[in-house]
């Protein structure tokens, strides 16, 4: 605008229009922009074939590492010595980089999607604290599982079983390399014998090899088929499990304890309230786990809420009556496991395995008191997820669980004769992940957009107000260009 070419009235009109434009634009950004951009962000969150969420959901974009620990049984030859408790030494970590992708993704008209989650693990020797070649002595699960199955059978059957066990590789413990115990597997004489028997009691045995995670690495079907809500039309359902293996109930535990719900830990409900807990379902645990908000933290400059497990997470009704359904009907009412460990028998073919926090943290002393060598530590063994609640983005994950085996005396079985009942820790798995800087920048930008627009609006309003003040000042003092010259004349 050329002031020398304009009259005083034209100058006032132009300045007024510019001031009004800035004020109007500022008011639009302050009043309308935050809600508009927030709605746009939430519109982009639901899962669909062309959404930004899909790429990050179908292939997890941040590095995930699984830290695995085995327990070396250091004194198995003294198990029958009076006053000597079994001692277990934690060995590891054995660190594996995890790649997880969604396979056979199928979309449905009812706004759900089904998929298989394929996990592949690659050993990271430089991050590990032990070698996969290290020898580890562990309880021989095939022998102990079979012994437990015949525990209540008539004595004549147990005598025949004991003879077969002793003559076909049965043992209380065995020593193999860490790699063999974890994924690689080893030939097992007793399993081979069980397959050859081919009767109703051994029908579940499908391989003569054994490993804790045999045939798991790279398997597509192992975790089962999940069906979840995409969040389209209802963000409060986004990522919520609707079916697992075609059913809304796992069949492992009764009532709510067996209901398939919560998240697969890949997708969470956004805009979560500060007091809301989160629920996840992990196939390996055979159950859901609730994590409650405990504190506010900051990761990569992002404010978030830390959700963690609590002392009653693996309760069986002693601390929380709602958890009573994790005690199988055949154990109720007087033989439920003590608090702190979930009985995995229903999903482990009746084998007396237990799920707990590592080193029996939070668990009743009746578990850890039967052995030596464990040392629970909250900082190391806590199970938590740090999440940005507005977008439902996990920023850090530290998922720790331990599996143990209840080994009981049985005078009719040679390998179990003259021992004291104890809980043998088998392994700890700990999945760890932290958001990387690139993804953190994207999250911070999405969270900042409403505020960016708001402060832009404040800036525009300020500029408009300054221009209006200048116009008023020039009018009151008669200082518009050309106005002073006219007044002098």
C-alpha positions in Angstrom: 0.0 0.0 0.0 1.5 3.3 -1.1 0.6 5.9 1.6 1.6 8.8 -0.7 -1.0 7.7 -3.2 -3.9 7.3 -0.7 -6.0 9.8 1.1 -6.4 9.8 4.8 -9.7 7.9 4.6 -8.2 5.3 2.4 -5.3 4.8 4.9 -7.8 4.3 7.7 -9.9 1.9 5.7 -6.8 -0.2 4.7 -5.4 -0.3 8.2 -8.8 -1.2 9.7 -9.3 -4.0 7.2 -5.9 -5.5 7.9 -6.4 -5.2 11.6 -9.8 -6.8 11.4 -8.4 -9.6 9.2 -5.7 -10.4 11.7 -8.2 -10.3 14.6 -10.7 -12.4 12.7 -8.0 -15.0 11.7 -6.7 -15.0 15.2 -10.1 -15.6 16.7 -10.7 -18.5 14.2 -7.4 -20.1 15.3 -8.1 -19.6 19.0 -11.7 -20.7 19.0 -12.0 -23.2 16.1 -8.5 -24.6 15.3 -7.8 -26.7 18.5 -11.0 -28.7 18.2 -10.8 -28.9 14.4 -7.2 -30.3 14.4 -7.9 -32.6 17.3 -10.9 -34.1 15.5 -8.8 -34.5 12.4 -6.1 -36.3 14.3 -8.7 -38.6 15.9 -10.3 -39.2 12.5 -6.9 -40.5 11.3 -6.4 -42.9 14.2 -8.8 -45.7 13.4 -7.3 -48.7 11.7 -8.0 -49.0 8.0 -6.2 -50.2 4.9 -5.1 -46.7 4.0 -4.6 -45.1 7.4 -1.3 -43.9 8.9 -2.0 -46.2 11.8 -2.0 -49.3 9.6 1.7 -49.1 8.7 2.8 -48.8 12.3 0.4 -51.5 13.4 1.1 -54.1 10.6 4.9 -53.9 11.2 6.0 -52.5 14.6 8.2 -49.5 13.8 10.4 -49.5 16.9 12.9 -52.1 18.0 11.7 -54.7 20.4 14.0 -56.9 22.4 13.2 -60.0 24.3 15.5 -60.5 27.3 15.4 -64.2 28.4 16.8 -65.6 31.5 17.2 -69.3 32.4 17.7 -70.8 35.9 20.6 -73.1 36.3 19.9 -75.7 39.0 23.2 -75.8 40.9 22.6 -78.7 43.3 20.2 -81.2 41.8 22.3 -84.1 43.3 21.5 -82.8 46.8 17.7 -82.7 46.4 17.3 -85.6 48.8 19.7 -84.3 51.4 17.8 -83.2 54.6 17.9 -79.5 55.2 19.3 -78.6 51.7 17.0 -76.6 49.5 17.2 -76.6 45.7 19.3 -73.7 44.6 18.8 -71.8 41.3 21.1 -69.4 39.7 19.7 -66.9 37.1 21.7 -67.0 33.8 21.5 -64.4 31.1 20.2 -62.3 29.7 19.9 -64.0 26.3 18.8 -61.0 24.2 16.8 -61.5 21.0 15.7 -58.7 18.6 12.1 -59.3 17.8 10.3 -58.6 14.5 6.6 -58.8 14.6 4.3 -58.5 11.5 0.6 -59.1 10.9 -0.2 -61.9 8.5 -3.5 -62.9 6.8 -5.1 -59.5 7.6 -8.8 -59.7 6.8 -11.2 -56.8 7.1 -14.9 -57.1 8.0 -18.0 -54.9 7.4 -18.7 -54.8 11.2 -15.5 -52.6 11.6 -13.3 -55.5 12.9 -10.1 -57.0 11.4 -8.6 -60.4 12.0 -4.9 -61.3 11.8 -2.1 -63.6 12.8 0.8 -62.1 14.7 4.1 -63.6 13.4 7.1 -63.1 15.7 10.7 -63.8 14.6 13.6 -63.5 17.0 17.3 -62.9 16.2 19.9 -63.5 18.8 22.0 -60.4 19.7 25.2 -61.7 21.2 26.7 -58.3 21.9 23.7 -57.3 24.0 23.6 -60.6 25.8 25.2 -61.5 29.1 25.7 -65.2 28.4 26.3 -67.5 25.4 23.7 -69.8 23.9 26.3 -72.6 24.3 26.4 -72.3 28.0 25.3 -75.5 29.8 22.2 -75.1 31.9 20.7 -77.7 34.2 16.9 -77.6 34.4 14.1 -79.8 35.6 13.1 -82.4 32.9 9.6 -81.2 32.1 8.5 -84.2 30.0 9.3 -86.7 32.9 7.8 -84.4 35.5 4.7 -83.6 33.5 4.0 -87.3 32.8 4.6 -88.1 36.5 2.0 -85.5 37.5 -0.6 -86.9 35.0 -0.4 -90.4 36.7 -0.2 -89.0 40.2 -3.7 -90.1 41.2 -3.8 -93.3 39.2 -4.0 -96.7 40.9 -0.8 -97.9 42.3 -0.4 -100.8 39.8 -0.5 -98.3 36.9 2.0 -96.0 38.6 4.4 -99.0 39.1 4.2 -99.8 35.4 4.7 -96.1 34.6 7.7 -95.9 36.9 9.4 -98.8 35.2 8.8 -97.3 31.8 10.0 -93.9 32.9 13.2 -95.3 34.4 14.0 -97.4 31.3 13.3 -94.8 28.7 15.2 -91.6 29.6 13.1 -90.4 32.5 14.9 -88.0 34.8 14.4 -85.3 37.4 16.7 -83.0 35.6 18.9 -82.7 32.5 21.7 -80.5 31.2 21.7 -79.0 27.8 22.9 -75.7 26.2 20.9 -72.6 26.7 20.1 -72.5 23.0 18.7 -76.0 23.1 16.5 -75.2 26.1 15.2 -72.0 24.5 14.5 -72.4 20.7 16.8 -75.0 19.1 15.5 -78.1 21.0 17.1 -81.4 21.7 16.2 -85.1 21.1 14.4 -86.5 24.1 14.3 -90.2 24.7 11.3 -90.2 26.9 9.2 -88.1 24.4 10.2 -90.5 21.7 9.0 -93.4 23.8 5.7 -91.6 24.5 5.1 -91.1 20.8 5.7 -94.8 20.1 3.2 -95.8 22.8 0.5 -93.8 20.9 -2.2 -94.1 23.5 -4.8 -91.7 25.0 -2.4 -90.6 27.8 0.3 -89.6 25.3 -1.8 -88.3 22.5 -0.8 -84.7 23.1 2.9 -85.5 22.4 3.7 -84.5 18.8 7.5 -84.3 18.8 10.4 -86.2 20.2 12.3 -82.9 20.6 11.9 -80.5 23.5 12.5 -76.8 24.1 10.7 -74.1 26.0 9.8 -72.4 22.7 10.1 -75.2 20.3 8.7 -74.4 16.8 7.8 -70.9 18.1 10.4 -68.8 16.3 8.9 -67.4 13.1 5.6 -69.2 13.5 2.5 -67.5 12.2 -0.2 -69.6 13.8 1.3 -70.1 17.3 -0.4 -67.1 18.9 -3.7 -67.8 17.2 -6.1 -65.7 15.1 -7.1 -62.4 16.7 -10.1 -60.3 15.8 -10.1 -56.7 17.0 -12.1 -53.6 16.6 -10.7 -51.0 14.2 -12.0 -48.0 16.1 -14.0 -46.8 13.1 -17.1 -45.1 14.4 -16.1 -45.7 18.1 -12.5 -44.9 19.2 -13.3 -46.3 22.6 -13.2 -49.7 21.1 -10.0 -49.3 19.0 -7.7 -52.3 19.3 -10.1 -54.1 21.7 -10.1 -57.9 21.2 -13.5 -59.3 20.0 -12.5 -62.9 19.3 -9.5 -65.1 19.8 -9.4 -68.2 17.7 -13.0 -67.5 16.8 -14.3 -67.3 20.3 -14.8 -64.5 22.9 -13.7 -66.8 25.6 -10.3 -68.6 26.0 -11.7 -71.6 27.7 -8.8 -71.7 30.1 -10.5 -70.1 33.1 -14.1 -69.7 34.1 -16.2 -66.5 33.9 -14.5 -63.1 33.4 -11.0 -64.7 33.9 -11.4 -66.5 30.7 -13.0 -63.8 28.6 -11.0 -62.6 25.6 -10.8 -58.9 25.9 -8.4 -56.0 26.3 -5.6 -55.2 23.8 -3.0 -57.3 22.0 -0.5 -54.6 23.2 -0.2 -53.3 19.6 -3.1 -50.8 19.5 -4.6 -49.0 22.4 -7.7 -46.8 23.0 -6.8 -43.1 22.7 -8.0 -40.2 24.9 -7.8 -42.4 28.0 -8.8 -40.9 31.3 -6.1 -40.4 33.9 -7.6 -43.0 36.3 -8.4 -45.7 33.7 -6.4 -48.9 33.7 -5.4 -50.8 30.6 -6.0 -54.4 29.9 -3.8 -56.6 27.7 -4.1 -60.2 26.6 -0.8 -62.2 26.0 -1.2 -65.6 24.5 1.7 -67.0 26.4 0.2 -66.1 29.8 -3.2 -67.6 28.9 -5.0 -64.7 30.5 -5.6 -61.0 30.6 -3.5 -58.6 32.7 -4.6 -55.3 34.1 -2.1 -52.5 34.5 -3.1 -49.5 36.6 -1.9 -45.9 36.4 0.8 -45.3 38.9 2.7 -42.1 38.0 3.4 -39.4 35.4 6.7 -39.6 33.5 8.4 -37.8 30.6 10.0 -39.7 27.7 11.7 -37.9 24.8 9.9 -34.7 25.9 6.5 -36.4 25.9 4.3 -36.4 29.0 2.9 -39.8 29.7 1.4 -42.1 32.3 3.1 -45.2 33.6 0.8 -48.2 34.0 2.0 -51.2 36.0 1.0 -54.5 37.5 0.3 -54.6 41.3 0.6 -57.2 44.1 -2.8 -58.6 43.2 -2.1 -59.1 39.5 -1.5 -62.8 40.0 -3.9 -63.2 42.9 -6.3 -66.2 43.2 -9.0 -64.5 45.3 -7.1 -63.9 48.5 -6.5 -60.2 47.9 -9.2 -59.5 45.3 -12.4 -61.6 45.3 -12.8 -60.9 41.5 -9.7 -63.0 40.9 -11.1 -66.2 42.4 -11.9 -67.5 38.9 -8.2 -68.0 38.3 -8.4 -70.9 40.8 -9.8 -73.9 38.8 -13.0 -75.4 40.0 -11.3 -78.7 41.0 -9.1 -76.7 43.4 -11.8 -74.8 45.1 -12.6 -74.0 47.8 -9.6 -75.1 49.9 -6.7 -75.9 47.5 -6.4 -72.6 45.5 -2.8 -71.5 44.9 -1.5 -68.9 47.3 -1.6 -65.3 46.0 1.1 -64.2 43.6 1.1 -66.9 41.0 -1.4 -68.0 38.4 -1.8 -71.8 37.9 -1.2 -72.5 34.2 -2.5 -76.1 34.3 -5.7 -75.3 32.3 -3.6 -74.1 29.3 -0.6 -76.4 29.8 -2.3 -79.8 29.6 -2.6 -80.0 33.3 1.1 -79.6 34.0 1.6 -77.7 37.3 3.3 -74.6 35.9 2.8 -71.2 37.4 3.0 -67.6 36.1 4.2 -64.9 38.4 6.4 -61.8 38.6 10.1 -62.7 38.2 11.7 -64.1 41.4 8.2 -64.4 42.9 8.0 -60.7 43.5 4.8 -59.8 45.3 4.0 -63.6 45.8 3.2 -65.4 49.0 6.4 -66.6 50.7 5.3 -70.2 50.3 6.7 -70.1 46.8 10.2 -68.7 47.2 10.8 -70.2 50.6 11.0 -73.7 49.1 14.2 -72.8 47.2 17.3 -70.5 47.4 18.9 -68.2 44.8 16.1 -65.8 44.0 16.2 -62.1 44.8 13.1 -60.0 43.8 13.9 -56.4 42.8 11.1 -54.0 41.9 13.3 -51.9 39.6 14.3 -55.0 37.6 11.2 -57.1 37.7 8.4 -54.6 37.5 5.9 -55.1 34.6 4.9 -51.7 33.1 3.8 -49.8 30.0 4.4 -46.1 29.7 1.8 -44.6 27.4 0.9 -41.2 26.0 -2.9 -41.2 26.9 -4.3 -38.8 24.3 -3.1 -40.8 21.3 -2.8 -44.1 23.0 0.9 -44.5 21.9 3.1 -46.7 24.0 6.5 -45.0 24.7 8.2 -47.7 26.7 7.4 -51.3 27.5 8.9 -53.6 30.1 6.9 -56.8 30.3 8.4 -59.2 32.8 7.0 -62.6 33.7 8.4 -65.8 35.2 7.2 -69.4 34.7 7.9 -72.0 37.3 7.1 -75.7 37.9 5.7 -77.2 41.1 7.7 -80.4 41.8 6.1 -82.7 44.4 7.1 -85.7 46.3 5.7 -89.0 45.1 6.9 -92.2 46.8 5.8 -94.4 43.8 8.0 -92.5 41.3 11.7 -93.0 41.6 12.8 -89.6 40.4 10.4 -87.9 42.9 10.9 -90.2 45.9 12.3 -88.7 49.1 12.2 -85.1 47.9 10.6 -82.1 49.5 8.0 -80.2 47.5 9.3 -77.1 45.8 8.7 -74.5 43.1 11.4 -74.6 40.4 11.8 -71.4 38.4 12.2 -72.3 34.7 12.7 -69.0 32.8 11.9 -65.3 32.8 10.9 -63.5 29.6 11.1 -59.7 29.5 10.0 -57.8 26.4 11.5 -54.3 26.3 10.9 -51.5 23.8 11.4 -47.7 23.9 10.1 -45.2 21.3 12.8 -44.0 18.9 13.5 -40.3 18.3 11.9 -40.3 14.8 8.5 -41.6 16.0 8.7 -39.4 19.1 9.0 -36.3 16.9 5.8 -37.4 15.0 4.0 -37.9 18.3 5.1 -34.6 19.7 4.0 -32.8 16.5 0.6 -34.4 16.6 0.2 -33.4 20.2 1.5 -29.9 19.5 -0.7 -29.0 16.6 -3.7 -27.8 18.7 -1.4 -25.6 20.7 0.5 -24.4 17.6 -2.8 -23.2 16.1 -3.9 -21.6 19.4 -0.7 -19.6 19.8 -0.7 -18.6 16.2 -4.2 -17.3 16.9 -2.9 -15.3 19.9 -0.2 -13.9 17.7 -2.6 -12.8 15.0 -4.9 -11.3 17.6 -1.9 -9.4 19.0 -0.9 -8.1 15.6 -4.5 -7.1 14.9 -4.7 -5.4 18.2 -1.5 -3.5 17.7 -2.6 -2.3 14.3 -5.9 -1.2 15.8 -4.1 0.7 18.5 -1.8 2.3 15.9 -4.9 3.4 14.0 -6.5 4.9 17.0 -3.3 6.6 18.0 -2.8 8.1 14.5 -6.4 9.3 14.5 -6.2 10.9 17.9 -2.9 12.6 17.2 -3.8 13.5 13.5 -0.6 11.7 12.3 -2.0 9.9 9.3 0.2 10.5 6.2 -0.9 13.8 4.6 -3.2 14.7 7.5 -0.5 16.8 9.3 0.3 18.7 6.1 -3.3 19.7 5.6 -3.6 20.8 9.2 -0.5 23.1 8.8 -1.9 24.6 5.6 
